[in-house]
Structures are given as C-alpha cells and as structure tokens.
Amino acid sequence: MTDLERKIYRIIYNMSRFRNNPTMDDLKRKTGKNEASIRKAVNNLVSRRELTWDKEKKEWQFK
C-alpha cells in the first residue's frame, strides 16, 4: 500500500466511522492531491479488496 493509499484509507475509515462518507472535496483538502490521483488510489484499494462499497447501506466496508 502506498503512502497516499494508506492516507486515503485512514481518512475514509475515520470519517465513515464517526461521521459520514467523505466527499471528493474532503479527500482533496485532506490529502492535497488532485481528483485523478485520489480516484486511482481508491480504485487500487478496491481492486485489492482493502475497501468495498456496500450499495444497500451506502457505506464503505473495510478489510
């Protein structure tokens, strides 16, 4: 897991546990990265099954 992937994973985990799911603007502000790099990192996490999206509950599921 790269540093950016780890950072995004922690942000999503913490925000979804204590608040709501983070928006793209939240992730951009907290990581300082652009949308393309954030999407790539999230897709990498999903492809490795570190994160999964539960469509029924509309929330992230963690490994």
Secondary structure, DSSP 8 states (H G I E B T S, - for coil): --HHHHHHHHHHHHHHHHS----HHHHHHHH---HHHHHHHHHHHHHTTSEEEETTTTEEEE-
